[in-house]
């Protein structure tokens, strides 16, 4: 079967995902829309009444909004790193899961910066960041880095989608697509007709962008880490925060990818394409990153504890008293469980890998919380004789609703994307199949040559 026929065959197989919406799927999308609308209501209340209805006060000026910002940005960079690396090094099993990583990148990158806006009391002055930036400020670095990353990721995402857009456009009559879809795919394909010259150009440009996106992701998340580490706050002023944040980001991204793989595999019956091999492959990546993350965490807290500086001791005491169970979840369960599940072959089932990934993602969100909040609750100059709520942080329902709204918006965008384009990248799957067939043919040729040499030697 030639390449084009194989693509059309896959497209017909995945067309129910695009054209049919079950009652359960419709109920799921309605639920997500309602959750997003509830978060909009909470946002309006916060704008009208101010930050007094949140848990942020004089000491803890940042709360779970910043935690969510760091977490979503980490997911986006992880998606870019994983998908870019798989594409660049032509990982044989990359095809079915590459699009999930690409969608994680752009959707998380669209949501993460919104949480920064929730921390700003005067949104009417937001444009000053762009009109009067101070290059000495790490916040300016972050604005430049996020803008650059968003622009680069959009280009990379479009390049990875364009062949499937063209395929959907050309197969519109056979699939009986609505007119608005045909116009959308025609516009997004931008004149791509799979000619040899276009194939060569798109391949070369995508390879260049995949390499660039890896470098951009590492640099941008390092910049985000430096916003913390260039301060003198105990718990933040650390030289390893750059690599520590990057490792944590890819760790959480690998976990999120496994969860999303499991969901789409179950909902769209993709057992034939998203197999145990993919779960084990991404799981091994998660296990290795868990080891690195555990090492960085141990090094960070060991040096602070052994140094016995008063402010560091105060922070560690807070972590081991007020946040003891959160600390255990973030730094023990979240790292040891993936290592145990993936390190012992008989534990490597799809369900166990998914459970380990879910616990790892929750633990890494908690890890971000422990980076932000306990440090702010341990200031240089403690406030005396004031109410506990002004010293210690406790998120209000407004913050929880807006947090859940971000998660719901993430899920909603993923669901809508899966209705516009196959969640299995058809062109990538066919490319991977051709590469594997070519590799197998080459191995057979070498084996045949060895057989000939062996028979000649025996003669």
Secondary structure, 3 states (H helix, E strand, C coil): CCHHHHHHHHHHHHHHHHHCCCHHHHHHHHHHHHHHHHHHHHHHHHHHHCHHHCCCCCCCCCCHHHHHHHHHHHHHHHHHHHHHHHHHCCCCCCHHHHHHHHHHHHHHHHHHHHHHHHHCCCHHHCCHHHHCCCCCCHHHHHHHHHHHHHHHHHHHHHHHHHHHHHHHHHCHHHHCCCHHHHHHHHHHHCCCCCCHHHHHHHHHHHHHHHHHHHHHHHHHHHHHHHHHHCCCCCCCCCCCHHHHHHHHHHHHHHHHHHHHHHHHHHHCCCCCCCCHHHHHHHHHHHHHHHHHHHHHHHHHHHHHHHHCCHHHHHHHHHHHHCCHHHHHHHHHHHHHHHHHHHHCHHHCCHHHHHHHHHHHHHHHHHHHHHHHHHHHCCCCCCCCCCCHHHHCCCCCHHHHHHHHHHHHHHHHHHHHHHHHCCCCCHHHHHHHHHHHHHHHHHHHHHHHHHHHHHHHHHC
